[in-house]
């Protein structure tokens, strides 16, 4: 990967959109452009629809 050539995504879960006092979790992931982002886009619906139990 070329220096500076990356995509940084911040993901968040929040108790309530407008609730400043509620809980929140955020994480940032770094991805290579191109094939890495294409693979992420393909896999994301499966991740979001999965049942962890």
mmCIF entry with sequence, helices, sheets and N, C-alpha, C, O atoms, coordinates in Angstrom:
data_MODEL
# 
_entry.id   MODEL 
# 
_entity.id                         1 
_entity.type                       polymer 
_entity.pdbx_number_of_molecules   1 
# 
_entity_poly.entity_id                      1 
_entity_poly.type                           'polypeptide(L)' 
_entity_poly.nstd_linkage                   no 
_entity_poly.nstd_monomer                   no 
_entity_poly.pdbx_seq_one_letter_code       
;(UNK)(UNK)(UNK)(UNK)(UNK)(UNK)(UNK)(UNK)(UNK)(UNK)(UNK)(UNK)(UNK)(UNK)(UNK)(UNK)
(UNK)(UNK)(UNK)(UNK)(UNK)(UNK)(UNK)(UNK)(UNK)(UNK)(UNK)(UNK)(UNK)(UNK)(UNK)(UNK)
(UNK)(UNK)(UNK)(UNK)(UNK)(UNK)(UNK)(UNK)(UNK)(UNK)(UNK)(UNK)(UNK)(UNK)(UNK)(UNK)
(UNK)(UNK)(UNK)(UNK)(UNK)
;
_entity_poly.pdbx_seq_one_letter_code_can   XXXXXXXXXXXXXXXXXXXXXXXXXXXXXXXXXXXXXXXXXXXXXXXXXXXXX 
_entity_poly.pdbx_strand_id                 A 
# 
loop_
_entity_poly_seq.entity_id 
_entity_poly_seq.num 
_entity_poly_seq.mon_id 
_entity_poly_seq.hetero 
1 1  UNK n 
1 2  UNK n 
1 3  UNK n 
1 4  UNK n 
1 5  UNK n 
1 6  UNK n 
1 7  UNK n 
1 8  UNK n 
1 9  UNK n 
1 10 UNK n 
1 11 UNK n 
1 12 UNK n 
1 13 UNK n 
1 14 UNK n 
1 15 UNK n 
1 16 UNK n 
1 17 UNK n 
1 18 UNK n 
1 19 UNK n 
1 20 UNK n 
1 21 UNK n 
1 22 UNK n 
1 23 UNK n 
1 24 UNK n 
1 25 UNK n 
1 26 UNK n 
1 27 UNK n 
1 28 UNK n 
1 29 UNK n 
1 30 UNK n 
1 31 UNK n 
1 32 UNK n 
1 33 UNK n 
1 34 UNK n 
1 35 UNK n 
1 36 UNK n 
1 37 UNK n 
1 38 UNK n 
1 39 UNK n 
1 40 UNK n 
1 41 UNK n 
1 42 UNK n 
1 43 UNK n 
1 44 UNK n 
1 45 UNK n 
1 46 UNK n 
1 47 UNK n 
1 48 UNK n 
1 49 UNK n 
1 50 UNK n 
1 51 UNK n 
1 52 UNK n 
1 53 UNK n 
# 
_struct_asym.id          A 
_struct_asym.entity_id   1 
# 
_struct_conf.conf_type_id            HELX_P 
_struct_conf.id                      HELX_P1 
_struct_conf.pdbx_PDB_helix_id       AA1 
_struct_conf.beg_label_comp_id       UNK 
_struct_conf.beg_label_asym_id       A 
_struct_conf.beg_label_seq_id        35 
_struct_conf.pdbx_beg_PDB_ins_code   ? 
_struct_conf.end_label_comp_id       UNK 
_struct_conf.end_label_asym_id       A 
_struct_conf.end_label_seq_id        49 
_struct_conf.pdbx_end_PDB_ins_code   ? 
_struct_conf.beg_auth_comp_id        UNK 
_struct_conf.beg_auth_asym_id        A 
_struct_conf.beg_auth_seq_id         35 
_struct_conf.end_auth_comp_id        UNK 
_struct_conf.end_auth_asym_id        A 
_struct_conf.end_auth_seq_id         49 
_struct_conf.pdbx_PDB_helix_class    1 
_struct_conf.details                 ? 
_struct_conf.pdbx_PDB_helix_length   15 
# 
_struct_conf_type.id          HELX_P 
_struct_conf_type.criteria    ? 
_struct_conf_type.reference   ? 
# 
_struct_sheet.id               AA1 
_struct_sheet.type             ? 
_struct_sheet.number_strands   2 
_struct_sheet.details          ? 
# 
_struct_sheet_order.sheet_id     AA1 
_struct_sheet_order.range_id_1   1 
_struct_sheet_order.range_id_2   2 
_struct_sheet_order.offset       ? 
_struct_sheet_order.sense        anti-parallel 
# 
loop_
_struct_sheet_range.sheet_id 
_struct_sheet_range.id 
_struct_sheet_range.beg_label_comp_id 
_struct_sheet_range.beg_label_asym_id 
_struct_sheet_range.beg_label_seq_id 
_struct_sheet_range.pdbx_beg_PDB_ins_code 
_struct_sheet_range.end_label_comp_id 
_struct_sheet_range.end_label_asym_id 
_struct_sheet_range.end_label_seq_id 
_struct_sheet_range.pdbx_end_PDB_ins_code 
_struct_sheet_range.beg_auth_comp_id 
_struct_sheet_range.beg_auth_asym_id 
_struct_sheet_range.beg_auth_seq_id 
_struct_sheet_range.end_auth_comp_id 
_struct_sheet_range.end_auth_asym_id 
_struct_sheet_range.end_auth_seq_id 
AA1 1 UNK A 7  ? UNK A 14 ? UNK A 7  UNK A 14 
AA1 2 UNK A 24 ? UNK A 31 ? UNK A 24 UNK A 31 
# 
loop_
_atom_site.group_PDB 
_atom_site.id 
_atom_site.type_symbol 
_atom_site.label_atom_id 
_atom_site.label_alt_id 
_atom_site.label_comp_id 
_atom_site.label_asym_id 
_atom_site.label_entity_id 
_atom_site.label_seq_id 
_atom_site.pdbx_PDB_ins_code 
_atom_site.Cartn_x 
_atom_site.Cartn_y 
_atom_site.Cartn_z 
_atom_site.occupancy 
_atom_site.B_iso_or_equiv 
_atom_site.pdbx_formal_charge 
_atom_site.auth_seq_id 
_atom_site.auth_comp_id 
_atom_site.auth_asym_id 
_atom_site.auth_atom_id 
_atom_site.pdbx_PDB_model_num 
ATOM 1   N N  . UNK A 1 1  ? 0.860   -1.173  0.000  1.00 0.00 ? 1  UNK A N  1 
ATOM 2   C CA . UNK A 1 1  ? 0.000   0.000   0.000  1.00 0.00 ? 1  UNK A CA 1 
ATOM 3   C C  . UNK A 1 1  ? 0.903   1.232   0.000  1.00 0.00 ? 1  UNK A C  1 
ATOM 4   O O  . UNK A 1 1  ? 1.893   1.282   0.730  1.00 0.00 ? 1  UNK A O  1 
ATOM 5   N N  . UNK A 1 2  ? 0.568   2.193   -0.797 1.00 0.00 ? 2  UNK A N  1 
ATOM 6   C CA . UNK A 1 2  ? 1.321   3.439   -0.846 1.00 0.00 ? 2  UNK A CA 1 
ATOM 7   C C  . UNK A 1 2  ? 1.104   4.245   0.425  1.00 0.00 ? 2  UNK A C  1 
ATOM 8   O O  . UNK A 1 2  ? 0.026   4.208   1.018  1.00 0.00 ? 2  UNK A O  1 
ATOM 9   N N  . UNK A 1 3  ? 2.129   4.970   0.836  1.00 0.00 ? 3  UNK A N  1 
ATOM 10  C CA . UNK A 1 3  ? 2.003   5.809   2.026  1.00 0.00 ? 3  UNK A CA 1 
ATOM 11  C C  . UNK A 1 3  ? 0.863   6.811   1.843  1.00 0.00 ? 3  UNK A C  1 
ATOM 12  O O  . UNK A 1 3  ? 0.797   7.512   0.833  1.00 0.00 ? 3  UNK A O  1 
ATOM 13  N N  . UNK A 1 4  ? -0.029  6.870   2.825  1.00 0.00 ? 4  UNK A N  1 
ATOM 14  C CA . UNK A 1 4  ? -1.151  7.803   2.754  1.00 0.00 ? 4  UNK A CA 1 
ATOM 15  C C  . UNK A 1 4  ? -2.330  7.305   1.938  1.00 0.00 ? 4  UNK A C  1 
ATOM 16  O O  . UNK A 1 4  ? -3.359  7.977   1.856  1.00 0.00 ? 4  UNK A O  1 
ATOM 17  N N  . UNK A 1 5  ? -2.190  6.138   1.338  1.00 0.00 ? 5  UNK A N  1 
ATOM 18  C CA . UNK A 1 5  ? -3.257  5.589   0.510  1.00 0.00 ? 5  UNK A CA 1 
ATOM 19  C C  . UNK A 1 5  ? -4.084  4.601   1.322  1.00 0.00 ? 5  UNK A C  1 
ATOM 20  O O  . UNK A 1 5  ? -3.818  3.399   1.310  1.00 0.00 ? 5  UNK A O  1 
ATOM 21  N N  . UNK A 1 6  ? -5.072  5.107   2.015  1.00 0.00 ? 6  UNK A N  1 
ATOM 22  C CA . UNK A 1 6  ? -5.930  4.254   2.815  1.00 0.00 ? 6  UNK A CA 1 
ATOM 23  C C  . UNK A 1 6  ? -7.277  4.929   3.048  1.00 0.00 ? 6  UNK A C  1 
ATOM 24  O O  . UNK A 1 6  ? -7.439  6.132   2.843  1.00 0.00 ? 6  UNK A O  1 
ATOM 25  N N  . UNK A 1 7  ? -8.227  4.124   3.480  1.00 0.00 ? 7  UNK A N  1 
ATOM 26  C CA . UNK A 1 7  ? -9.558  4.613   3.822  1.00 0.00 ? 7  UNK A CA 1 
ATOM 27  C C  . UNK A 1 7  ? -9.753  4.345   5.304  1.00 0.00 ? 7  UNK A C  1 
ATOM 28  O O  . UNK A 1 7  ? -9.590  3.211   5.753  1.00 0.00 ? 7  UNK A O  1 
ATOM 29  N N  . UNK A 1 8  ? -10.096 5.363   6.063  1.00 0.00 ? 8  UNK A N  1 
ATOM 30  C CA . UNK A 1 8  ? -10.326 5.236   7.502  1.00 0.00 ? 8  UNK A CA 1 
ATOM 31  C C  . UNK A 1 8  ? -11.829 5.369   7.737  1.00 0.00 ? 8  UNK A C  1 
ATOM 32  O O  . UNK A 1 8  ? -12.441 6.373   7.371  1.00 0.00 ? 8  UNK A O  1 
ATOM 33  N N  . UNK A 1 9  ? -12.421 4.326   8.363  1.00 0.00 ? 9  UNK A N  1 
ATOM 34  C CA . UNK A 1 9  ? -13.852 4.327   8.668  1.00 0.00 ? 9  UNK A CA 1 
ATOM 35  C C  . UNK A 1 9  ? -14.048 4.331   10.175 1.00 0.00 ? 9  UNK A C  1 
ATOM 36  O O  . UNK A 1 9  ? -13.396 3.566   10.885 1.00 0.00 ? 9  UNK A O  1 
ATOM 37  N N  . UNK A 1 10 ? -14.935 5.179   10.668 1.00 0.00 ? 10 UNK A N  1 
ATOM 38  C CA . UNK A 1 10 ? -15.296 5.175   12.081 1.00 0.00 ? 10 UNK A CA 1 
ATOM 39  C C  . UNK A 1 10 ? -16.702 4.620   12.202 1.00 0.00 ? 10 UNK A C  1 
ATOM 40  O O  . UNK A 1 10 ? -17.640 5.119   11.580 1.00 0.00 ? 10 UNK A O  1 
ATOM 41  N N  . UNK A 1 11 ? -16.834 3.573   13.019 1.00 0.00 ? 11 UNK A N  1 
ATOM 42  C CA . UNK A 1 11 ? -18.098 2.868   13.226 1.00 0.00 ? 11 UNK A CA 1 
ATOM 43  C C  . UNK A 1 11 ? -18.594 3.201   14.621 1.00 0.00 ? 11 UNK A C  1 
ATOM 44  O O  . UNK A 1 11 ? -17.797 3.285   15.556 1.00 0.00 ? 11 UNK A O  1 
ATOM 45  N N  . UNK A 1 12 ? -19.889 3.392   14.774 1.00 0.00 ? 12 UNK A N  1 
ATOM 46  C CA . UNK A 1 12 ? -20.395 3.719   16.098 1.00 0.00 ? 12 UNK A CA 1 
ATOM 47  C C  . UNK A 1 12 ? -21.730 3.074   16.416 1.00 0.00 ? 12 UNK A C  1 
ATOM 48  O O  . UNK A 1 12 ? -22.584 2.901   15.546 1.00 0.00 ? 12 UNK A O  1 
ATOM 49  N N  . UNK A 1 13 ? -21.888 2.722   17.682 1.00 0.00 ? 13 UNK A N  1 
ATOM 50  C CA . UNK A 1 13 ? -23.156 2.275   18.241 1.00 0.00 ? 13 UNK A CA 1 
ATOM 51  C C  . UNK A 1 13 ? -23.494 3.246   19.361 1.00 0.00 ? 13 UNK A C  1 
ATOM 52  O O  . UNK A 1 13 ? -22.647 3.549   20.201 1.00 0.00 ? 13 UNK A O  1 
ATOM 53  N N  . UNK A 1 14 ? -24.722 3.729   19.375 1.00 0.00 ? 14 UNK A N  1 
ATOM 54  C CA . UNK A 1 14 ? -25.134 4.727   20.357 1.00 0.00 ? 14 UNK A CA 1 
ATOM 55  C C  . UNK A 1 14 ? -26.477 4.332   20.944 1.00 0.00 ? 14 UNK A C  1 
ATOM 56  O O  . UNK A 1 14 ? -27.342 3.805   20.244 1.00 0.00 ? 14 UNK A O  1 
ATOM 57  N N  . UNK A 1 15 ? -26.644 4.589   22.226 1.00 0.00 ? 15 UNK A N  1 
ATOM 58  C CA . UNK A 1 15 ? -27.920 4.277   22.878 1.00 0.00 ? 15 UNK A CA 1 
ATOM 59  C C  . UNK A 1 15 ? -29.063 5.035   22.209 1.00 0.00 ? 15 UNK A C  1 
ATOM 60  O O  . UNK A 1 15 ? -30.098 4.458   21.875 1.00 0.00 ? 15 UNK A O  1 
ATOM 61  N N  . UNK A 1 16 ? -28.861 6.320   22.023 1.00 0.00 ? 16 UNK A N  1 
ATOM 62  C CA . UNK A 1 16 ? -29.847 7.168   21.345 1.00 0.00 ? 16 UNK A CA 1 
ATOM 63  C C  . UNK A 1 16 ? -29.087 8.196   20.531 1.00 0.00 ? 16 UNK A C  1 
ATOM 64  O O  . UNK A 1 16 ? -28.033 8.677   20.947 1.00 0.00 ? 16 UNK A O  1 
ATOM 65  N N  . UNK A 1 17 ? -29.621 8.525   19.383 1.00 0.00 ? 17 UNK A N  1 
ATOM 66  C CA . UNK A 1 17 ? -28.946 9.457   18.495 1.00 0.00 ? 17 UNK A CA 1 
ATOM 67  C C  . UNK A 1 17 ? -28.695 10.812  19.160 1.00 0.00 ? 17 UNK A C  1 
ATOM 68  O O  . UNK A 1 17 ? -27.607 11.370  19.027 1.00 0.00 ? 17 UNK A O  1 
ATOM 69  N N  . UNK A 1 18 ? -29.681 11.339  19.868 1.00 0.00 ? 18 UNK A N  1 
ATOM 70  C CA . UNK A 1 18 ? -29.553 12.676  20.434 1.00 0.00 ? 18 UNK A CA 1 
ATOM 71  C C  . UNK A 1 18 ? -29.242 12.670  21.931 1.00 0.00 ? 18 UNK A C  1 
ATOM 72  O O  . UNK A 1 18 ? -29.208 13.730  22.554 1.00 0.00 ? 18 UNK A O  1 
ATOM 73  N N  . UNK A 1 19 ? -29.018 11.500  22.511 1.00 0.00 ? 19 UNK A N  1 
ATOM 74  C CA . UNK A 1 19 ? -28.791 11.393  23.953 1.00 0.00 ? 19 UNK A CA 1 
ATOM 75  C C  . UNK A 1 19 ? -27.307 11.539  24.261 1.00 0.00 ? 19 UNK A C  1 
ATOM 76  O O  . UNK A 1 19 ? -26.537 10.603  24.045 1.00 0.00 ? 19 UNK A O  1 
ATOM 77  N N  . UNK A 1 20 ? -26.900 12.684  24.755 1.00 0.00 ? 20 UNK A N  1 
ATOM 78  C CA . UNK A 1 20 ? -25.500 12.963  25.068 1.00 0.00 ? 20 UNK A CA 1 
ATOM 79  C C  . UNK A 1 20 ? -25.046 12.135  26.268 1.00 0.00 ? 20 UNK A C  1 
ATOM 80  O O  . UNK A 1 20 ? -23.881 11.744  26.330 1.00 0.00 ? 20 UNK A O  1 
ATOM 81  N N  . UNK A 1 21 ? -25.934 11.861  27.218 1.00 0.00 ? 21 UNK A N  1 
ATOM 82  C CA . UNK A 1 21 ? -25.589 11.156  28.448 1.00 0.00 ? 21 UNK A CA 1 
ATOM 83  C C  . UNK A 1 21 ? -25.575 9.633   28.293 1.00 0.00 ? 21 UNK A C  1 
ATOM 84  O O  . UNK A 1 21 ? -25.055 8.946   29.173 1.00 0.00 ? 21 UNK A O  1 
ATOM 85  N N  . UNK A 1 22 ? -26.117 9.087   27.225 1.00 0.00 ? 22 UNK A N  1 
ATOM 86  C CA . UNK A 1 22 ? -26.215 7.640   27.040 1.00 0.00 ? 22 UNK A CA 1 
ATOM 87  C C  . UNK A 1 22 ? -24.884 6.999   26.685 1.00 0.00 ? 22 UNK A C  1 
ATOM 88  O O  . UNK A 1 22 ? -23.882 7.687   26.494 1.00 0.00 ? 22 UNK A O  1 
ATOM 89  N N  . UNK A 1 23 ? -24.884 5.664   26.600 1.00 0.00 ? 23 UNK A N  1 
ATOM 90  C CA . UNK A 1 23 ? -23.660 4.945   26.273 1.00 0.00 ? 23 UNK A CA 1 
ATOM 91  C C  . UNK A 1 23 ? -23.359 5.056   24.789 1.00 0.00 ? 23 UNK A C  1 
ATOM 92  O O  . UNK A 1 23 ? -24.251 5.288   23.973 1.00 0.00 ? 23 UNK A O  1 
ATOM 93  N N  . UNK A 1 24 ? -22.108 4.891   24.459 1.00 0.00 ? 24 UNK A N  1 
ATOM 94  C CA . UNK A 1 24 ? -21.707 4.902   23.057 1.00 0.00 ? 24 UNK A CA 1 
ATOM 95  C C  . UNK A 1 24 ? -20.426 4.093   22.913 1.00 0.00 ? 24 UNK A C  1 
ATOM 96  O O  . UNK A 1 24 ? -19.601 4.051   23.826 1.00 0.00 ? 24 UNK A O  1 
ATOM 97  N N  . UNK A 1 25 ? -20.268 3.460   21.773 1.00 0.00 ? 25 UNK A N  1 
ATOM 98  C CA . UNK A 1 25 ? -19.068 2.713   21.431 1.00 0.00 ? 25 UNK A CA 1 
ATOM 99  C C  . UNK A 1 25 ? -18.662 3.134   20.035 1.00 0.00 ? 25 UNK A C  1 
ATOM 100 O O  . UNK A 1 25 ? -19.498 3.160   19.131 1.00 0.00 ? 25 UNK A O  1 
ATOM 101 N N  . UNK A 1 26 ? -17.412 3.459   19.843 1.00 0.00 ? 26 UNK A N  1 
ATOM 102 C CA . UNK A 1 26 ? -16.888 3.793   18.515 1.00 0.00 ? 26 UNK A CA 1 
ATOM 103 C C  . UNK A 1 26 ? -15.548 3.124   18.318 1.00 0.00 ? 26 UNK A C  1 
ATOM 104 O O  . UNK A 1 26 ? -14.769 2.979   19.261 1.00 0.00 ? 26 UNK A O  1 
ATOM 105 N N  . UNK A 1 27 ? -15.283 2.718   17.092 1.00 0.00 ? 27 UNK A N  1 
ATOM 106 C CA . UNK A 1 27 ? -13.987 2.165   16.727 1.00 0.00 ? 27 UNK A CA 1 
ATOM 107 C C  . UNK A 1 27 ? -13.659 2.619   15.312 1.00 0.00 ? 27 UNK A C  1 
ATOM 108 O O  . UNK A 1 27 ? -14.558 2.907   14.521 1.00 0.00 ? 27 UNK A O  1 
ATOM 109 N N  . UNK A 1 28 ? -12.398 2.679   15.003 1.00 0.00 ? 28 UNK A N  1 
ATOM 110 C CA . UNK A 1 28 ? -11.960 3.083   13.672 1.00 0.00 ? 28 UNK A CA 1 
ATOM 111 C C  . UNK A 1 28 ? -11.186 1.937   13.043 1.00 0.00 ? 28 UNK A C  1 
ATOM 112 O O  . UNK A 1 28 ? -10.334 1.324   13.684 1.00 0.00 ? 28 UNK A O  1 
ATOM 113 N N  . UNK A 1 29 ? -11.489 1.653   11.783 1.00 0.00 ? 29 UNK A N  1 
ATOM 114 C CA . UNK A 1 29 ? -10.760 0.639   11.033 1.00 0.00 ? 29 UNK A CA 1 
ATOM 115 C C  . UNK A 1 29 ? -10.109 1.305   9.834  1.00 0.00 ? 29 UNK A C  1 
ATOM 116 O O  . UNK A 1 29 ? -10.614 2.301   9.315  1.00 0.00 ? 29 UNK A O  1 
ATOM 117 N N  . UNK A 1 30 ? -8.982  0.749   9.396  1.00 0.00 ? 30 UNK A N  1 
ATOM 118 C CA . UNK A 1 30 ? -8.236  1.299   8.265  1.00 0.00 ? 30 UNK A CA 1 
ATOM 119 C C  . UNK A 1 30 ? -8.182  0.234   7.179  1.00 0.00 ? 30 UNK A C  1 
ATOM 120 O O  . UNK A 1 30 ? -7.867  -0.926  7.443  1.00 0.00 ? 30 UNK A O  1 
ATOM 121 N N  . UNK A 1 31 ? -8.495  0.649   5.944  1.00 0.00 ? 31 UNK A N  1 
ATOM 122 C CA . UNK A 1 31 ? -8.590  -0.280  4.822  1.00 0.00 ? 31 UNK A CA 1 
ATOM 123 C C  . UNK A 1 31 ? -7.831  0.259   3.619  1.00 0.00 ? 31 UNK A C  1 
ATOM 124 O O  . UNK A 1 31 ? -7.750  1.467   3.397  1.00 0.00 ? 31 UNK A O  1 
ATOM 125 N N  . UNK A 1 32 ? -7.284  -0.661  2.860  1.00 0.00 ? 32 UNK A N  1 
ATOM 126 C CA . UNK A 1 32 ? -6.660  -0.282  1.592  1.00 0.00 ? 32 UNK A CA 1 
ATOM 127 C C  . UNK A 1 32 ? -7.766  0.051   0.590  1.00 0.00 ? 32 UNK A C  1 
ATOM 128 O O  . UNK A 1 32 ? -8.829  -0.569  0.623  1.00 0.00 ? 32 UNK A O  1 
ATOM 129 N N  . UNK A 1 33 ? -7.536  1.011   -0.292 1.00 0.00 ? 33 UNK A N  1 
ATOM 130 C CA . UNK A 1 33 ? -8.539  1.307   -1.316 1.00 0.00 ? 33 UNK A CA 1 
ATOM 131 C C  . UNK A 1 33 ? -8.609  0.156   -2.326 1.00 0.00 ? 33 UNK A C  1 
ATOM 132 O O  . UNK A 1 33 ? -7.747  -0.723  -2.334 1.00 0.00 ? 33 UNK A O  1 
ATOM 133 N N  . UNK A 1 34 ? -9.607  0.169   -3.147 1.00 0.00 ? 34 UNK A N  1 
ATOM 134 C CA . UNK A 1 34 ? -9.709  -0.834  -4.204 1.00 0.00 ? 34 UNK A CA 1 
ATOM 135 C C  . UNK A 1 34 ? -10.307 -2.133  -3.716 1.00 0.00 ? 34 UNK A C  1 
ATOM 136 O O  . UNK A 1 34 ? -11.422 -2.153  -3.195 1.00 0.00 ? 34 UNK A O  1 
ATOM 137 N N  . UNK A 1 35 ? -9.568  -3.225  -3.883 1.00 0.00 ? 35 UNK A N  1 
ATOM 138 C CA . UNK A 1 35 ? -10.078 -4.564  -3.584 1.00 0.00 ? 35 UNK A CA 1 
ATOM 139 C C  . UNK A 1 35 ? -10.496 -4.715  -2.121 1.00 0.00 ? 35 UNK A C  1 
ATOM 140 O O  . UNK A 1 35 ? -11.510 -5.354  -1.838 1.00 0.00 ? 35 UNK A O  1 
ATOM 141 N N  . UNK A 1 36 ? -9.747  -4.149  -1.200 1.00 0.00 ? 36 UNK A N  1 
ATOM 142 C CA . UNK A 1 36 ? -10.092 -4.243  0.219  1.00 0.00 ? 36 UNK A CA 1 
ATOM 143 C C  . UNK A 1 36 ? -11.445 -3.596  0.493  1.00 0.00 ? 36 UNK A C  1 
ATOM 144 O O  . UNK A 1 36 ? -12.254 -4.153  1.235  1.00 0.00 ? 36 UNK A O  1 
ATOM 145 N N  . UNK A 1 37 ? -11.697 -2.449  -0.083 1.00 0.00 ? 37 UNK A N  1 
ATOM 146 C CA . UNK A 1 37 ? -12.982 -1.767  0.108  1.00 0.00 ? 37 UNK A CA 1 
ATOM 147 C C  . UNK A 1 37 ? -14.110 -2.517  -0.604 1.00 0.00 ? 37 UNK A C  1 
ATOM 148 O O  . UNK A 1 37 ? -15.232 -2.569  -0.099 1.00 0.00 ? 37 UNK A O  1 
ATOM 149 N N  . UNK A 1 38 ? -13.823 -3.092  -1.764 1.00 0.00 ? 38 UNK A N  1 
ATOM 150 C CA . UNK A 1 38 ? -14.832 -3.881  -2.486 1.00 0.00 ? 38 UNK A CA 1 
ATOM 151 C C  . UNK A 1 38 ? -15.247 -5.091  -1.657 1.00 0.00 ? 38 UNK A C  1 
ATOM 152 O O  . UNK A 1 38 ? -16.435 -5.397  -1.552 1.00 0.00 ? 38 UNK A O  1 
ATOM 153 N N  . UNK A 1 39 ? -14.268 -5.781  -1.068 1.00 0.00 ? 39 UNK A N  1 
ATOM 154 C CA . UNK A 1 39 ? -14.555 -6.952  -0.236 1.00 0.00 ? 39 UNK A CA 1 
ATOM 155 C C  . UNK A 1 39 ? -15.371 -6.544  0.992  1.00 0.00 ? 39 UNK A C  1 
ATOM 156 O O  . UNK A 1 39 ? -16.313 -7.241  1.369  1.00 0.00 ? 39 UNK A O  1 
ATOM 157 N N  . UNK A 1 40 ? -15.017 -5.421  1.616  1.00 0.00 ? 40 UNK A N  1 
ATOM 158 C CA . UNK A 1 40 ? -15.762 -4.925  2.768  1.00 0.00 ? 40 UNK A CA 1 
ATOM 159 C C  . UNK A 1 40 ? -17.221 -4.653  2.388  1.00 0.00 ? 40 UNK A C  1 
ATOM 160 O O  . UNK A 1 40 ? -18.133 -5.022  3.126  1.00 0.00 ? 40 UNK A O  1 
ATOM 161 N N  . UNK A 1 41 ? -17.437 -4.017  1.256  1.00 0.00 ? 41 UNK A N  1 
ATOM 162 C CA . UNK A 1 41 ? -18.798 -3.708  0.802  1.00 0.00 ? 41 UNK A CA 1 
ATOM 163 C C  . UNK A 1 41 ? -19.606 -4.977  0.551  1.00 0.00 ? 41 UNK A C  1 
ATOM 164 O O  . UNK A 1 41 ? -20.804 -5.013  0.832  1.00 0.00 ? 41 UNK A O  1 
ATOM 165 N N  . UNK A 1 42 ? -18.967 -6.011  0.028  1.00 0.00 ? 42 UNK A N  1 
ATOM 166 C CA . UNK A 1 42 ? -19.657 -7.282  -0.239 1.00 0.00 ? 42 UNK A CA 1 
ATOM 167 C C  . UNK A 1 42 ? -20.001 -7.994  1.066  1.00 0.00 ? 42 UNK A C  1 
ATOM 168 O O  . UNK A 1 42 ? -21.082 -8.569  1.184  1.00 0.00 ? 42 UNK A O  1 
ATOM 169 N N  . UNK A 1 43 ? -19.101 -7.964  2.047  1.00 0.00 ? 43 UNK A N  1 
ATOM 170 C CA . UNK A 1 43 ? -19.287 -8.703  3.300  1.00 0.00 ? 43 UNK A CA 1 
ATOM 171 C C  . UNK A 1 43 ? -20.148 -7.972  4.326  1.00 0.00 ? 43 UNK A C  1 
ATOM 172 O O  . UNK A 1 43 ? -20.686 -8.615  5.228  1.00 0.00 ? 43 UNK A O  1 
ATOM 173 N N  . UNK A 1 44 ? -20.293 -6.676  4.223  1.00 0.00 ? 44 UNK A N  1 
ATOM 174 C CA . UNK A 1 44 ? -21.006 -5.892  5.230  1.00 0.00 ? 44 UNK A CA 1 
ATOM 175 C C  . UNK A 1 44 ? -22.464 -6.326  5.421  1.00 0.00 ? 44 UNK A C  1 
ATOM 176 O O  . UNK A 1 44 ? -22.885 -6.457  6.570  1.00 0.00 ? 44 UNK A O  1 
ATOM 177 N N  . UNK A 1 45 ? -23.255 -6.554  4.378  1.00 0.00 ? 45 UNK A N  1 
ATOM 178 C CA . UNK A 1 45 ? -24.653 -6.987  4.619  1.00 0.00 ? 45 UNK A CA 1 
ATOM 179 C C  . UNK A 1 45 ? -24.738 -8.290  5.420  1.00 0.00 ? 45 UNK A C  1 
ATOM 180 O O  . UNK A 1 45 ? -25.619 -8.435  6.268  1.00 0.00 ? 45 UNK A O  1 
ATOM 181 N N  . UNK A 1 46 ? -23.836 -9.234  5.161  1.00 0.00 ? 46 UNK A N  1 
ATOM 182 C CA . UNK A 1 46 ? -23.832 -10.489 5.913  1.00 0.00 ? 46 UNK A CA 1 
ATOM 183 C C  . UNK A 1 46 ? -23.527 -10.225 7.377  1.00 0.00 ? 46 UNK A C  1 
ATOM 184 O O  . UNK A 1 46 ? -24.170 -10.803 8.253  1.00 0.00 ? 46 UNK A O  1 
ATOM 185 N N  . UNK A 1 47 ? -22.565 -9.370  7.656  1.00 0.00 ? 47 UNK A N  1 
ATOM 186 C CA . UNK A 1 47 ? -22.216 -9.024  9.034  1.00 0.00 ? 47 UNK A CA 1 
ATOM 187 C C  . UNK A 1 47 ? -23.404 -8.380  9.742  1.00 0.00 ? 47 UNK A C  1 
ATOM 188 O O  . UNK A 1 47 ? -23.725 -8.760  10.868 1.00 0.00 ? 47 UNK A O  1 
ATOM 189 N N  . UNK A 1 48 ? -24.059 -7.414  9.107  1.00 0.00 ? 48 UNK A N  1 
ATOM 190 C CA . UNK A 1 48 ? -25.147 -6.693  9.752  1.00 0.00 ? 48 UNK A CA 1 
ATOM 191 C C  . UNK A 1 48 ? -26.375 -7.562  9.976  1.00 0.00 ? 48 UNK A C  1 
ATOM 192 O O  . UNK A 1 48 ? -27.135 -7.321  10.914 1.00 0.00 ? 48 UNK A O  1 
ATOM 193 N N  . UNK A 1 49 ? -26.583 -8.562  9.136  1.00 0.00 ? 49 UNK A N  1 
ATOM 194 C CA . UNK A 1 49 ? -27.748 -9.438  9.255  1.00 0.00 ? 49 UNK A CA 1 
ATOM 195 C C  . UNK A 1 49 ? -27.486 -10.678 10.107 1.00 0.00 ? 49 UNK A C  1 
ATOM 196 O O  . UNK A 1 49 ? -28.417 -11.439 10.370 1.00 0.00 ? 49 UNK A O  1 
ATOM 197 N N  . UNK A 1 50 ? -26.258 -10.900 10.540 1.00 0.00 ? 50 UNK A N  1 
ATOM 198 C CA . UNK A 1 50 ? -25.924 -12.122 11.269 1.00 0.00 ? 50 UNK A CA 1 
ATOM 199 C C  . UNK A 1 50 ? -26.522 -12.120 12.669 1.00 0.00 ? 50 UNK A C  1 
ATOM 200 O O  . UNK A 1 50 ? -26.686 -11.071 13.292 1.00 0.00 ? 50 UNK A O  1 
ATOM 201 N N  . UNK A 1 51 ? -26.845 -13.320 13.150 1.00 0.00 ? 51 UNK A N  1 
ATOM 202 C CA . UNK A 1 51 ? -27.380 -13.518 14.492 1.00 0.00 ? 51 UNK A CA 1 
ATOM 203 C C  . UNK A 1 51 ? -26.247 -14.088 15.346 1.00 0.00 ? 51 UNK A C  1 
ATOM 204 O O  . UNK A 1 51 ? -25.798 -15.208 15.101 1.00 0.00 ? 51 UNK A O  1 
ATOM 205 N N  . UNK A 1 52 ? -25.776 -13.332 16.350 1.00 0.00 ? 52 UNK A N  1 
ATOM 206 C CA . UNK A 1 52 ? -24.623 -13.779 17.126 1.00 0.00 ? 52 UNK A CA 1 
ATOM 207 C C  . UNK A 1 52 ? -24.899 -14.992 18.015 1.00 0.00 ? 52 UNK A C  1 
ATOM 208 O O  . UNK A 1 52 ? -23.961 -15.576 18.557 1.00 0.00 ? 52 UNK A O  1 
ATOM 209 N N  . UNK A 1 53 ? -26.150 -15.377 18.174 1.00 0.00 ? 53 UNK A N  1 
ATOM 210 C CA . UNK A 1 53 ? -26.465 -16.512 19.061 1.00 0.00 ? 53 UNK A CA 1 
ATOM 211 C C  . UNK A 1 53 ? -26.515 -17.796 18.328 1.00 0.00 ? 53 UNK A C  1 
ATOM 212 O O  . UNK A 1 53 ? -26.767 -18.840 18.929 1.00 0.00 ? 53 UNK A O  1 
# 
